Amino acid sequence: MQFQLIPRPPSADLVPIGLFNYHALILKTEIEWRFVGFMKRSAWKQKSLFLFFALCIVLSSFGTAFAATGQTGAQKQETGYDVAGHWAEKVLKDWLGQGLITGFEDGSVKPNRDVTRAEFVTLVNKSQSLTEQAAIAFKDVKEGNWFYAEVAKAQKGGYISGYSDQTFKPNKQITRQEAAVILTKLLKLAESNSAGQLSDVANAPAWSKGSIGAAIDAGLMIGDKGKFRPSDNLTRAEAVTLLDRALQWQTAVKPAVTYDKAGSYGDKSTATTVYGSALISVPGVTLNNIVIEGDLVIGEGVGQGDVYLNQVTVKGKTTILGGGKNSVHLNDSVLLTVIVDKRDGSIRIVAEGSTTVQQITLQSGARLEESQMTGSGFGDVVLSSVIPQGAEVSMAGRFNSVDVIATSIKLDLTQGSIEQLNVTASATGTDVNIAAGARVAALILNAVTNVTGQGAIGTATINANGSSIAQTPERVIVGNGVSATVGGQPAVSTPVSGGSGGSPSIPDTVYGFTGKIVDANNQPVPDMHINFRRGVDAKTGDIAATVVTDANGEYFADLRPGVYTGELVKPGFLVTFIIGTSLTGEVYRNKDEKAVRIPNEGEIRIVLTWGENPRDEDSHLLGPTVDGLEYFHTWYGRKSYSVNSTTYADLDIDDTDSYGPETTTIRYRTDGFYQFYVHHYAGISTLRKSGAQVDIYVGSVTTPTKSYSIPEGDGTEIYWDVFAMNILNGEVTFIDRNTMRDDEPQYEGTVNPAHAELSKFQSDEYLIGTSSVNGMTYLMPSIALNAGTSIRLSDLVPASTTSVTYATYVGINDTGDDLIINQLNTSDNDLGFQVKLTVTVGNASASKVVGVKLLTVRHYLQYQIAMAQLLIDNESIDPDIRDRLQDLTIEGDALLNADASVTEMVRVIQEIKSNIFS
C-alpha cells in the first residue's frame, strides 16, 4: 500500500504530548495541525553566588589641584616637561604660568590622567575665583578632607547638586556629560537639543542631554566623528581646555552697557539701541524704549528688588538671576529667549500689555504671571532639568505649552490656561495642581505624576504607570499596559467617537490635522496609537500628544502650529512614522498613511523610507522565478509576481508623496539570487540628500534584520543599488552594495533551475504512515515539478529524539528516489527521521535536509478519519461513498475510544483509503 508524503506546516512549533487531529485541506495540498495537548516547558534560572571585595583607597591630602607627593628621592625635572608636543600644550603651559595649576613633585602634569570630581570643582573654583562657602551635608564629604572647602565653594556657586543618595562621590572620575552639566549651571547656559544629532547622545540620560547641547552651542565642548562620548572620563588636559574655553566665553559675552545705579534709562518717545549686551546689576532700574542687539542679564545684584522693562526689545538671550517676589515687570516688550535662575526661587515675573516672550526656561523656582494682556505673553515654558528638587513653580495666565523636565517639583496653575502641559519621561515625582477656574487643554504624562485641584482638563494622555489625576478629564487616553488612577477610579481610555461610521470629533480650533490610517489592502486600522513628537524626523524624545484611530481608522491631532513626526504603534504592525504639519488658521485634512503589518514567518518585507524630497522614490526588486528559467521584476509598473494565483513577491505599498513607507514583500522564499535598488522617479533635490533608509524584516520580527542608509554627498545619481541576497533552503544571506549609480542595475543572478524546483518542497517536515509493510511514500511538492526533474534521497538518519535503528522502520528504495516503510509503527510515539533530498535538472542540482515523521498506527487512523470527514462534508461526492465513509469514521472513532488492536485499526485504515481513492 502506498501513501503520499504530507508536508507539515512550518508554523507548527509546539511539542505534542497527547492526541491531535489532522485537518487535510485537499485543495491546498497541505495539512494543518491542531494539537489537543502541549508539552509544558520550564525555564530554570541558575542561581549563582558572587563575592564582592571592597577595595579601600587611602587618599593623600591635596593642597592644590594637580599637586601630589612623589616618591622619596625622585629627581625633579622642569615643571610641565611631559606636556611638550601634547595637543593641549599651549593651554596647559598658560595655566601653569598663571598658577591655576601646579605640577606634581617630579615636575609632571600627567595631562592624560583622569580627573576626579573633587579635582574638577577645585579647578573650577580657582579659575572662577570662587571663595565663598556654603553649608554642605554630603555623606562622603567630611571636615578634614582636603576637598571639603572646595565642595563647599562649589555648593555656594550653585553648580553642583550631588547624587540622589546625598553623596558627592569626590574620588569618582568625572565624565564628560557631568562636566557639561556643571558648565551649563556655572555659566547659566540655556539647555539645547543640538546634541541630538550625535549618535551616542540619543541614549544619554535626560539630565545631561540639554547640557551637552548647551556646551556644544557655546563652543565649549565638541563631538568627534559624530559622537560626544558622554560617559567617557575627562582627562586633565580636557578639563583645563574646557575651563579655559569657559573663561574665553565669559570674556566674549562681557556686556557693552552696565546699569549699575538705580534709575530710569531711555527716552519713552525715542528708541535707543544698545549695540551689544547689557547688564542690570542693581535693583530699581527701569529701561524705556530700548533695543538691545545682544543679550540682557538681570544680575544677582538685583537681589529681592524690582526691575521694569518698558517697550524693550532684546534680540539675544535674556537671563534673569535676580529679582524678588514683587517683580521683574515686562511691559509692552519683546523677548525671544528668557532663562530664569534665581537660586532661592523667590522671583515673580510679570508680562503686561503687548509683551511677547517666545520661550522662557526656568532653572529655578519662580512665579510667572500675565496681566492685562493685549499681546501673546509667555509662549513656550520649559521647566529644565537643573531646577532643584522640591522647587515650586507658580503660573497664572494663558500659556501655549509647558514642558516639565525637572524631577520632583511642584507646578501650580493658579488661574488661566495651558494649551499643552507635557510632563517628560525624566520628570518623575512631579506634582501638578490645577486650581478651580483654570484649565489644561492637553495633559501628557510621560512620567509618574500626581495631578490635583478642581480645575478642568481637556484630553489627558497617560503613558506612565502609577500616575493619578484627581479630576475627571473630558477625554482620557491610556497607553498600552499603563496602570493609573483618574477621578479615584482605574484609568481607562475614553471610547473614540466615530464607531458607527462617523469621523472623530474635531473641536473648534484653528490648527491641527486629520487623516486616516489603512493597511496595504486599504482596510482601515482602528485603535492605532499615534505618538506625535515635535519636529521633522523626531523619532525619539518626549511625546507631545497621542491620538488613537477610531473604527474607521480616522484620527484628529489637536496640535499647536508646527511640524510633527507621528509614531504608529499597534500590536501586529511594524513601527512606522508619519509627518504632519499643523497650520495656523486652518485644520489640515487628509493626512493619511498606510500602516505596515509584521511579516508572516516565511515572508521577507523590505521597507523604504525617505525625507520630503525627492517626492517619489521607487522600489525595485529582482529575483528568480519559481520555474527557475528566468527572473521577475517588481516595481510600480508591475507591482506583483504571481504564479497560478499565488503571489510570490509584490510592491504592496507604493508611496508617491514623500517620506514613505513603501514596502516590497517576498511572500515565499524561492531559492536563488535577489537584488533591490531604489530609483529617483520624481521630485526636486537628489537621492543622496533624501535621507533614505531601507529596513529588511526576515520572518515575523519587529526589529529590522538588516538596515541600509543611503550614502550622502553632492552626487546627482538617480539609482541607489542597496543590496543583494541569496536564499538557499529558506536561509537568507545578505550581500552589501549600498552604492550610487547613474545606470539602472541589471539582474546578475545565474538561474539554477534545480534551486527553483527544490523550493517547491516548502515544508521542513513530512508525515508518513502506511497500513502495510513495504509500503512506499511519494514525496509531494507543494507545486508540481517540471518535466525532466528528478529527485534522489540519501543520508537517512534518526532524528535526535528517536532512539531506534532507522532501518527497522524506514529505508530508501532501490532506485533511491523514495522512502519505503519496513515496519508499522505500533509504538506509542511517532518516530522522527531526517533525509537529504537532492533535486536535479539537467546538469544542475540542489539539496536540503528534511524531516520525516513516521506516524503510529493510531495517529495514522486519526488522520484517515479526518480525511474521510472532509469528503463527507463535500456535497459533490458520490452518496454511496459518503455513507460508507460515514460508517467507517464512526467505526474508527469507536476503535480509538476502545483502545483496539493494531490489526483492527489497520483494517479500517485500508477501507477508508480504498473508498477515498475509489
C-alpha positions in Angstrom: 0.0 0.0 0.0 1.4 3.4 -1.0 1.0 6.6 1.0 1.5 10.2 -0.1 4.1 12.1 1.9 2.4 15.0 3.5 4.1 18.3 4.4 3.9 19.6 7.9 3.2 23.4 8.2 6.4 25.3 9.1 4.4 27.3 11.6 3.8 24.3 13.9 6.3 24.9 16.6 4.6 23.3 19.6 5.6 19.9 21.1 2.7 17.4 21.1 2.3 15.0 24.0 -1.2 13.9 23.6 -3.7 13.2 20.8 -4.0 15.6 17.9 -6.4 15.9 14.9 -5.3 16.5 11.3 -7.5 18.5 9.0 -6.5 17.9 5.5 -7.0 20.8 3.1 -7.2 18.9 -0.1 -7.5 21.8 -2.5 -4.3 23.4 -1.0 -2.5 20.0 -0.6 -1.4 20.8 2.9 -2.1 19.6 6.4 -2.9 21.9 9.3 -2.1 20.5 12.8 -4.3 21.2 15.8 -2.9 19.8 19.0 -5.0 18.8 21.9 -2.1 18.8 24.4 1.2 20.5 24.5 4.4 19.9 26.4 4.9 22.4 29.2 8.4 23.9 29.1 10.0 25.4 32.1 13.0 27.7 32.2 15.3 27.1 35.1 17.2 30.0 36.5 20.7 29.1 37.6 21.5 30.6 40.9 25.0 31.9 41.4 26.8 33.4 44.3 29.0 36.4 43.8 31.7 37.6 46.3 32.2 41.3 46.4 35.5 42.6 47.7 35.8 46.1 49.0 38.8 48.0 47.7 39.8 50.6 50.2 41.7 53.5 48.8 43.6 55.8 51.1 43.9 59.2 49.5 46.7 61.6 50.5 45.7 65.2 51.2 45.9 67.6 48.3 46.7 71.2 48.9 46.3 72.3 45.3 44.6 70.7 42.3 47.1 68.7 40.2 49.7 68.7 43.1 50.8 65.4 44.6 53.6 63.9 46.6 56.1 61.9 44.6 58.4 59.1 45.6 61.2 60.0 48.0 64.4 60.7 46.2 62.8 61.1 42.8 64.7 63.6 40.7 62.5 66.6 39.8 62.5 67.8 36.2 61.3 71.1 34.7 57.6 71.6 35.6 55.4 70.6 32.7 58.1 68.6 30.9 55.5 65.9 29.9 53.2 68.3 28.0 55.7 69.0 25.3 54.2 68.0 22.0 50.8 67.3 23.6 47.7 68.6 21.8 46.9 70.8 24.8 50.5 72.0 25.4 49.7 75.7 24.9 46.8 76.0 27.3 48.5 73.8 29.9 51.6 76.0 29.9 49.4 79.1 30.1 47.6 77.8 33.2 50.9 76.7 34.8 52.2 80.3 34.2 49.1 81.8 35.8 49.3 79.5 38.8 45.9 78.0 38.1 47.5 74.5 38.1 50.8 73.3 39.5 52.7 70.2 38.5 53.5 67.1 40.6 56.6 67.0 42.7 58.5 65.3 39.9 57.6 68.2 37.6 55.0 66.2 35.6 51.4 67.4 34.8 50.1 64.0 33.7 47.8 65.5 31.0 46.2 62.2 30.1 45.3 61.2 33.6 41.6 61.2 34.6 40.2 63.9 36.8 38.2 63.2 39.9 35.0 65.2 40.7 36.8 66.8 43.7 39.8 67.9 41.5 37.4 69.3 38.8 35.5 71.5 41.2 38.8 72.7 42.6 39.9 73.8 39.1 36.5 75.5 38.6 36.8 77.4 41.8 40.3 78.6 41.1 39.6 79.6 37.5 36.4 81.5 38.5 37.9 83.0 41.7 35.1 81.5 43.9 35.9 81.9 47.6 32.6 81.9 49.5 31.4 78.7 51.0 28.0 77.2 51.8 27.0 74.6 54.3 27.1 71.1 52.9 25.7 67.8 54.1 27.1 65.2 51.7 27.7 61.9 53.5 31.1 61.3 51.9 32.5 64.9 52.3 33.8 65.4 55.9 35.6 68.2 57.5 39.3 67.4 57.4 39.1 66.1 53.8 41.3 68.2 51.6 38.4 68.8 49.2 35.8 69.8 51.9 36.3 73.6 51.3 36.3 73.2 47.5 33.0 71.3 47.6 31.5 74.0 49.9 32.6 76.7 47.4 31.0 74.7 44.5 27.8 74.4 46.5 27.8 78.2 47.1 28.5 78.7 43.4 25.3 76.8 42.6 26.8 74.5 40.1 26.7 71.2 41.9 23.9 69.2 43.5 25.4 65.7 44.2 23.6 62.4 43.9 20.2 61.3 45.0 21.7 59.3 47.9 23.1 62.5 49.4 26.7 61.8 48.3 29.1 63.8 46.2 31.5 60.9 45.2 34.5 63.2 45.3 37.0 60.5 44.3 35.0 59.3 41.3 36.3 60.2 37.9 34.2 62.9 36.3 32.6 62.2 33.0 32.2 64.5 30.0 28.4 64.7 30.5 28.9 65.6 34.2 31.3 68.3 33.2 28.8 69.6 30.6 26.1 69.9 33.3 28.4 71.8 35.7 29.4 74.3 33.0 25.7 74.8 32.0 24.9 75.7 35.6 28.0 77.7 36.1 27.6 79.9 33.0 23.8 80.0 33.1 23.6 78.5 29.6 20.2 77.6 28.0 19.7 73.9 27.6 19.6 72.9 23.9 18.7 69.9 21.7 21.8 70.5 19.5 23.4 67.3 20.6 20.5 65.1 19.4 22.2 64.5 16.1 25.2 62.9 17.7 24.8 59.1 17.6 25.8 58.4 21.2 23.8 61.2 22.8 20.4 59.7 21.8 20.6 57.2 24.7 22.3 59.6 27.2 20.3 60.3 30.4 17.8 63.1 30.2 19.6 65.0 32.9 22.6 65.6 30.7 21.2 65.9 27.1 20.2 69.5 27.3 23.5 70.5 29.0 25.5 68.7 26.3 23.7 70.6 23.7 24.3 73.9 25.6 28.0 73.2 25.9 28.2 72.5 22.2 26.3 75.6 21.3 28.6 77.7 23.4 31.7 76.2 21.7 32.9 74.7 25.0 32.8 71.1 24.0 32.7 69.4 20.6 31.9 66.0 19.2 34.3 63.7 17.5 33.3 61.8 14.3 29.6 62.2 15.1 30.0 61.2 18.7 30.2 63.0 22.0 31.4 60.1 24.3 29.2 61.3 27.2 30.2 58.5 29.6 34.0 58.8 29.0 36.1 60.2 31.8 37.5 63.7 31.5 41.3 63.9 31.4 43.4 66.6 33.0 44.2 68.2 29.6 40.5 68.1 28.6 39.5 69.7 31.9 41.9 72.6 31.6 41.0 73.2 28.0 37.3 73.1 28.8 37.6 75.6 31.7 39.8 77.8 29.6 37.2 78.0 26.9 34.7 78.9 29.6 36.8 81.9 30.6 37.1 83.0 27.0 33.3 82.6 26.6 32.7 84.8 29.7 35.0 87.5 28.3 33.3 87.4 24.9 29.9 88.0 26.4 31.0 90.9 28.7 28.3 93.5 28.5 28.7 96.6 26.4 26.4 98.6 28.8 26.0 98.1 32.6 23.2 99.6 34.5 24.7 99.8 38.0 22.7 102.6 39.5 19.0 102.7 40.2 17.1 105.0 37.9 15.2 105.3 34.6 17.1 104.9 31.4 16.0 105.6 27.8 13.5 108.1 26.2 9.9 106.9 26.1 9.4 108.8 22.8 12.6 107.9 21.0 14.1 104.4 20.7 17.7 103.8 21.9 19.8 101.0 20.6 22.4 99.1 22.6 24.9 97.5 20.1 26.0 94.6 22.2 24.9 93.1 25.5 23.6 94.8 28.6 23.7 94.0 32.4 21.4 95.3 35.1 23.4 94.8 38.3 21.3 96.7 40.9 17.6 96.9 41.9 15.3 99.9 41.0 16.3 100.0 37.3 13.8 100.9 34.6 14.6 100.6 30.9 12.4 102.5 28.4 12.1 102.1 24.7 15.5 100.4 24.3 16.5 97.8 21.6 19.3 95.5 22.9 21.1 93.9 19.9 22.8 91.3 22.1 21.9 89.6 25.4 20.4 91.1 28.6 21.4 89.9 32.1 19.4 90.9 35.1 22.1 90.1 37.6 22.2 88.6 41.1 22.9 92.1 42.4 19.3 93.0 41.9 18.6 90.8 44.9 15.0 91.0 46.0 14.4 94.3 44.2 12.4 95.2 41.2 13.3 95.8 37.5 11.0 97.3 34.9 11.4 96.8 31.1 9.0 99.1 29.2 9.0 98.8 25.4 12.2 96.9 25.5 13.3 94.5 22.7 16.0 92.0 23.4 17.3 90.3 20.2 19.6 87.9 22.1 19.1 85.9 25.2 17.6 87.4 28.5 19.0 85.8 31.7 17.3 86.7 35.0 19.4 85.9 38.0 17.9 88.5 40.4 14.6 89.9 41.3 12.1 89.5 44.2 8.6 88.5 45.0 7.5 91.9 43.9 8.6 91.5 40.4 10.5 91.8 37.2 8.0 93.6 35.0 7.9 93.1 31.2 5.6 95.8 29.8 5.0 96.0 26.0 8.3 94.3 25.4 9.6 91.6 23.1 12.0 89.0 24.4 13.0 86.0 22.3 14.5 83.6 24.8 14.5 84.0 28.6 16.4 82.0 31.2 15.4 82.3 34.9 17.8 81.1 37.6 17.1 82.7 40.9 18.6 80.3 43.4 16.1 80.6 46.1 13.2 80.6 43.7 11.6 83.7 45.2 11.1 85.6 42.0 8.0 86.9 40.2 8.0 87.8 36.5 5.0 89.6 35.1 4.2 90.1 31.4 1.9 93.0 30.7 0.3 94.7 27.8 1.6 93.7 24.4 4.6 91.8 25.7 5.7 88.7 23.8 8.1 86.1 25.2 8.7 83.3 22.7 10.3 80.9 25.1 11.1 81.0 28.8 13.3 78.4 30.5 13.2 78.1 34.3 16.3 76.8 36.0 14.9 77.6 39.4 11.5 78.0 41.1 9.6 81.1 40.0 6.2 82.6 39.5 5.0 83.6 36.0 2.1 86.0 35.6 0.2 87.6 32.8 -1.7 90.8 33.5 -3.9 92.9 31.3 -2.5 91.3 28.2 -3.0 92.5 24.6 -0.1 90.5 23.2 0.7 86.8 23.2 2.5 86.9 26.6 4.5 83.9 27.6 4.9 81.4 24.7 6.6 78.1 25.4 7.7 77.4 29.0 10.4 74.9 29.8 11.0 73.7 33.4 14.5 72.4 32.9 16.3 69.5 34.5 18.5 71.8 36.7 15.6 73.1 38.8 16.3 71.8 42.3 14.1 69.0 43.7 11.3 70.4 45.8 11.2 73.7 44.0 7.8 75.4 43.3 6.7 77.0 40.1 3.5 79.0 40.0 1.8 80.2 36.9 -1.1 82.5 36.1 -2.1 83.4 32.6 -2.6 81.9 29.1 0.3 79.7 28.2 0.9 77.9 24.9 2.9 75.0 26.1 4.7 73.9 29.3 7.3 71.2 29.2 8.4 69.7 32.5 11.8 68.1 32.5 12.8 68.7 36.2 12.3 66.0 38.8 10.2 66.2 42.0 8.9 69.7 41.6 5.5 71.3 42.2 3.7 73.1 39.4 0.7 75.2 40.4 -1.6 76.7 37.7 -3.5 79.2 39.9 -5.5 80.8 37.1 -5.8 80.9 33.3 -4.9 78.0 31.0 -2.2 75.9 29.4 -2.8 74.6 25.9 -0.4 71.7 26.3 1.3 70.6 29.5 3.9 67.8 28.8 5.5 66.0 31.7 8.5 64.4 30.1 9.9 60.9 30.8 12.6 62.3 33.1 10.3 64.4 35.3 9.5 61.7 37.9 7.7 62.8 41.1 6.0 65.8 39.6 3.0 67.3 41.4 0.6 69.4 39.4 -2.2 71.5 40.9 -4.8 73.0 38.6 -6.8 75.5 40.6 -10.6 76.0 40.3 -11.4 78.0 37.2 -8.1 77.1 35.5 -7.8 74.7 32.6 -5.2 72.5 30.8 -6.4 71.7 27.3 -4.0 68.8 26.7 -2.2 67.0 29.5 0.5 64.4 28.6 2.1 62.4 31.4 5.3 60.5 30.3 6.5 60.2 33.9 4.8 59.4 37.2 2.7 62.5 38.1 0.2 63.4 40.8 -2.4 65.9 39.5 -4.7 67.6 41.9 -7.1 70.6 42.1 -10.6 71.5 40.9 -9.5 72.9 37.5 -10.6 71.4 34.2 -8.6 69.1 31.9 -9.5 68.6 28.2 -7.5 65.5 27.0 -5.3 63.6 29.3 -2.8 61.2 27.8 -1.3 58.9 30.4 1.9 57.0 29.4 3.4 56.4 32.9 2.4 53.7 35.5 1.4 55.0 38.9 0.1 58.4 37.8 -3.0 59.8 39.3 -5.4 62.6 38.3 -8.0 63.8 40.9 -10.2 65.4 38.3 -12.1 63.6 35.5 -10.8 64.9 32.1 -13.1 65.3 29.2 -11.2 62.6 27.4 -8.6 60.1 28.6 -6.0 58.1 26.5 -4.2 55.4 28.4 -1.0 53.9 26.9 -0.7 50.2 26.4 -0.1 48.4 29.6 -0.3 51.5 31.7 -2.0 51.4 35.1 -3.1 54.8 36.6 -5.9 56.4 38.5 -8.4 59.0 37.2 -11.1 60.5 39.4 -10.4 57.9 42.1 -11.0 55.0 39.6 -8.7 52.9 37.5 -7.9 54.8 34.3 -9.4 53.6 31.1 -9.4 55.3 27.7 -12.4 57.3 26.7 -14.2 55.5 23.8 -13.3 57.0 20.5 -16.2 58.6 18.6 -17.0 57.5 15.1 -17.6 53.8 15.7 -20.9 54.0 13.9 -19.4 55.4 10.7 -18.8 58.9 11.8 -15.5 60.7 11.9 -13.6 61.7 15.0 -15.0 64.9 16.5 -12.9 68.0 15.7 -13.2 70.8 18.2 -13.5 74.4 17.1 -9.8 75.1 16.6 -7.6 77.0 14.2 -4.9 74.4 13.9 -4.2 70.6 13.8 -4.6 67.9 11.2 -6.8 64.9 10.4 -6.2 61.7 8.5 -6.9 58.0 8.0 -4.7 55.0 8.7 -5.2 52.0 6.4 -3.2 48.8 5.8 -1.7 47.6 2.5 -5.1 46.3 1.4 -6.6 49.8 2.1 -8.6 48.4 5.0 -9.0 50.9 8.0 -6.8 50.2 11.0 -8.7 51.0 14.2 -7.1 51.5 17.7 -3.8 52.6 16.2 -1.9 54.7 18.7 0.0 57.7 17.1 2.6 59.3 19.3 3.4 62.8 18.0 6.7 64.5 18.7 7.7 68.0 17.6 10.0 68.3 14.6 10.8 66.5 11.4 12.2 63.0 11.8 11.7 63.3 15.6 11.5 59.6 16.2 12.7 59.7 19.9 12.2 62.1 22.8 9.2 63.4 24.6 5.7 62.8 23.2 3.7 66.0 22.5 0.4 64.2 22.1 -1.0 60.7 21.5 -4.1 60.1 19.4 -6.0 56.8 18.7 -7.7 56.0 15.4 -11.4 55.2 15.5 -13.3 52.2 14.0 -12.8 53.8 10.5 -9.1 54.3 11.1 -9.5 58.1 11.3 -7.8 60.4 13.8 -7.6 64.1 14.7 -4.4 65.6 16.1 -5.1 68.8 18.1 -1.6 70.1 18.0 -0.4 73.7 18.0 1.2 75.0 14.8 4.4 73.3 13.8 5.8 70.1 12.1 5.4 66.8 13.9 6.5 63.2 13.5 3.9 60.6 14.4 4.9 57.2 15.5 2.4 54.5 14.6 2.1 51.8 17.2 -0.2 48.8 17.4 0.3 45.1 18.1 0.7 43.2 14.8 2.2 46.2 13.0 5.8 47.4 12.4 6.5 50.8 14.0 6.4 53.4 11.2 6.2 57.1 11.1 4.0 59.9 9.6 4.9 63.5 9.1 2.2 66.1 9.7 2.0 69.9 9.7 -0.3 71.9 11.9 -1.0 75.3 10.3 -2.2 78.5 11.9 -5.7 79.4 10.9 -6.9 76.1 9.5 -7.2 72.3 10.0 -5.0 70.4 7.6 -7.1 67.4 6.4 -6.5 64.1 4.7 -3.1 63.5 6.2 -3.4 59.7 5.5 -0.9 57.0 5.9 -0.5 53.2 5.4 0.4 51.0 8.3 2.8 48.1 7.7 1.9 44.8 9.2 4.5 42.5 10.7 5.5 39.9 8.1 4.4 36.3 8.4 7.1 33.8 9.4 8.1 32.8 5.9 8.0 36.3 4.4 10.6 38.9 3.9 9.5 42.6 4.0 11.6 45.4 2.6 10.6 48.9 3.9 11.8 52.1 2.2 11.5 55.5 3.9 13.0 58.9 3.0 12.6 62.6 3.6 10.4 65.3 1.9 12.4 65.3 -1.3 12.6 63.8 -3.8 8.8 63.4 -3.7 8.7 59.9 -5.3 11.3 57.2 -4.8 10.6 53.8 -6.3 11.5 50.4 -5.0 12.7 47.7 -7.5 13.1 44.0 -6.6 14.7 41.4 -9.0 14.6 37.7 -8.2 14.3 34.2 -9.6 11.0 32.9 -10.9 9.6 29.7 -9.5 10.4 27.6 -12.5 14.0 28.8 -12.3 14.1 29.7 -16.0 14.2 33.5 -15.7 13.8 36.3 -13.2 10.9 38.6 -12.1 10.9 42.4 -11.6 8.5 44.1 -9.2 8.1 47.9 -9.4 5.3 50.5 -9.8 4.7 49.4 -13.4 4.4 45.7 -12.4 3.6 45.5 -8.8 3.4 41.8 -8.2 4.9 38.5 -9.4 2.3 35.6 -9.2 2.1 32.0 -10.5 -1.3 30.2 -10.7 -3.0 32.8 -8.5 -0.2 32.6 -5.8 1.7 35.8 -5.2 5.4 35.3 -4.6 6.5 38.9 -4.4 4.8 42.3 -4.6 5.1 46.0 -4.1 2.3 46.1 -1.6 2.6 49.7 -0.6 3.6 52.3 -3.2 4.1 55.7 -1.8 4.3 58.6 -4.2 4.2 61.6 -1.9 7.3 61.8 0.2 8.5 60.1 3.4 7.2 56.6 2.7 6.8 53.9 3.9 7.0 52.0 0.7 7.1 48.2 1.1 8.1 45.2 -1.0 7.3 41.8 0.3 8.6 38.4 -0.7 5.8 36.0 0.2 7.5 32.7 -0.5 11.3 32.2 -0.4 12.2 30.8 -3.8 15.9 29.8 -3.7 18.1 32.0 -5.8 19.7 35.4 -6.1 17.8 38.7 -5.4 18.6 42.4 -5.9 17.0 45.5 -4.5 17.5 49.1 -5.7 15.8 52.5 -5.5 15.1 54.9 -8.3 14.7 58.7 -8.1 11.4 58.8 -10.1 10.1 62.4 -9.5 10.7 65.5 -7.4 13.4 68.0 -6.7 16.7 67.5 -4.9 18.8 64.3 -5.1 18.7 60.8 -3.8 21.9 61.4 -1.7 20.2 64.2 0.2 16.9 62.4 0.7 17.9 60.7 4.0 16.6 57.4 2.6 16.7 54.2 4.6 15.9 50.6 3.8 15.0 48.2 6.6 14.6 44.4 5.9 12.5 42.2 8.1 13.1 38.5 7.7 10.3 36.5 9.1 7.8 37.5 11.8 10.1 40.1 13.6 9.5 43.6 14.8 13.1 44.9 14.5 15.0 45.0 11.2 17.2 42.1 10.4 19.3 44.4 8.2 19.3 48.1 7.5 20.9 50.4 5.0 21.2 54.2 5.0 21.8 56.0 1.7 25.3 57.4 1.1 25.3 61.2 1.5 27.2 63.7 -0.7 26.7 66.1 -3.6 26.3 63.5 -6.3 23.3 63.5 -8.6 23.0 59.8 -9.4 19.4 58.6 -9.8 19.8 54.9 -8.7 20.7 53.6 -5.3 21.9 50.0 -5.5 21.0 48.9 -2.0 21.7 45.2 -1.5 21.6 41.7 -3.0 20.9 38.5 -1.2 21.0 34.7 -1.7 18.2 32.4 -0.5 19.0 28.8 -0.1 16.8 26.3 1.7 14.9 29.3 3.2 18.1 30.8 4.7 18.9 34.4 3.7 22.4 35.7 3.1 22.8 39.4 2.5 25.4 41.0 0.1 26.0 44.6 0.9 26.0 47.0 -2.1 25.0 50.5 -0.8 26.4 52.3 -3.8 25.1 55.1 -6.1 25.0 54.8 -9.9 23.6 56.6 -12.9 22.6 53.5 -14.8 19.9 51.1 -13.8 21.1 47.9 -12.2 20.6 44.7 -14.2 19.9 41.2 -12.8 23.2 39.5 -12.0 21.9 36.1 -10.8 22.6 32.9 -12.6 19.3 31.0 -12.7 19.6 27.5 -11.2 16.6 25.5 -12.2 17.3 22.9 -9.6 17.1 25.5 -6.8 13.7 26.6 -8.1 12.5 23.0 -8.2 13.8 22.3 -4.7 12.0 25.4 -3.4 8.7 23.7 -4.3 9.3 21.3 -1.4 8.3 24.1 1.1 7.8 22.0 4.2 10.6 21.3 6.7 8.9 18.1 8.0 6.8 15.4 6.3 4.4 13.0 7.9 4.4 9.4 6.7 2.3 6.4 7.5 1.0 3.1 5.9 -1.3 0.3 6.6 1.1 -2.4 5.3 4.8 -3.2 5.3 6.9 -2.5 2.2 4.6 0.5 1.5 6.3 3.3 -0.3 5.8 7.1 0.2 5.7 9.6 -2.6 7.4 13.0 -1.8 4.8 15.5 -2.8 6.0 19.1 -3.5 3.7 22.0 -2.9 3.8 22.9 -6.6 4.1 20.3 -9.4 7.6 19.7 -10.6 8.6 20.5 -14.1 9.1 17.7 -16.7 12.7 16.5 -16.6 13.2 17.0 -12.9 14.4 14.1 -10.8 14.8 13.6 -7.1 17.1 11.4 -5.0 17.2 10.6 -1.3 20.2 9.9 0.8 21.7 10.1 4.3 18.7 8.8 6.1 19.3 9.0 9.9 17.1 9.0 13.1 16.3 12.5 14.5 17.8 13.4 17.8 14.6 12.5 19.6 14.4 9.0 18.1 16.4 6.2 19.7 15.7 3.4 17.2 17.5 1.8 14.4 16.1 3.6 11.4 16.3 0.6 9.1 13.9 -1.3 11.3 11.1 1.1 10.2 12.2 3.2 7.2 14.5 2.8 4.3 15.3 4.2 0.9 14.1 2.2 -2.1 16.4 0.6 -4.7 16.1 3.4 -7.1 16.9 6.0 -4.4 14.0 8.3 -5.2 11.6 7.4 -2.4 11.2 6.1 1.1 9.9 2.6 1.9 8.3 1.6 5.2 9.7 -1.7 6.5 7.6 -2.0 9.7 4.4 -0.5 11.0 4.9 1.9 13.9 3.0 0.1 16.7 4.7 2.1 19.5 3.1 4.9 21.5 5.1 7.6 19.8 5.7 9.0 16.3 9.2 8.3 15.1 11.4 11.1 13.7 14.0 10.8 10.9 16.0 13.1 8.6 16.8 12.6 5.0 18.7 14.5 2.4 16.6 15.5 -0.7 18.5 16.3 -3.9 16.8 17.7 -7.0 18.4 17.5 -10.4 17.5 19.4 -13.5 19.9 18.8 -16.4 23.4 19.4 -15.0 22.2 21.5 -12.1 21.4 20.1 -8.7 20.3 21.4 -5.3 19.9 19.7 -1.9 18.4 20.2 1.5 17.7 18.1 4.6 14.0 17.5 5.5 12.4 15.9 8.5 10.3 12.8 8.3 7.9 11.6 10.9 6.5 8.0 10.9 3.1 8.2 12.5 1.9 5.5 14.9 -0.9 3.3 13.5 -3.3 5.0 16.0 -2.3 8.5 14.8 -2.5 7.4 11.2 -6.1 6.2 11.8 -6.9 9.6 13.2 -5.5 11.2 10.1 -7.6 9.0 7.8 -10.7 9.7 9.7 -10.1 13.5 9.3 -9.6 13.0 5.5 -12.8 11.0 5.3 -14.7 13.7 7.2 -13.7 16.3 4.6 -15.1 14.2 1.8 -18.3 13.5 3.8 -18.8 17.3 4.0 -18.3 17.7 0.3 -21.7 17.8 -1.4 -20.4 16.6 -4.8 -19.2 13.2 -3.5 -21.0 10.0 -4.5 -23.8 9.4 -1.9 -22.8 5.7 -1.6 -19.2 6.6 -0.8 -20.3 9.3 1.6 -22.4 6.7 3.5 -19.7 4.2 3.6 -17.1 6.7 4.8 -19.6 7.9 7.4 -19.8 4.3 8.7 -16.1 3.9 8.7 -15.4 7.1 10.6 -17.9 6.0 13.3 -16.2 2.6 13.5 -12.8 4.2 13.6 -13.7 6.6 16.4 -15.1 3.6 18.3 -11.8 1.7 17.8 -9.8 4.7 19.1 -12.0 5.0 22.2 -11.9 1.3 22.9 -8.1 1.1 22.5 -8.5 -1.6 19.8 -5.8 -3.8 18.4 -3.4 -2.8 15.6 -5.0 -5.3 13.3 -8.5 -3.8 13.7 -7.2 -0.2 13.2 -5.2 -1.2 10.0 -8.3 -2.8 8.6 -10.3 0.4 8.9 -7.4 2.5 7.6 -7.3 0.3 4.4 -11.0 0.5 3.9 -11.1 4.3 4.3 -8.2 4.7 1.8 -9.9 2.4 -0.6 -13.0 4.5 -0.6 -11.2 7.8 -0.7 -9.2 6.8 -3.8 -12.0 4.9 -5.5 
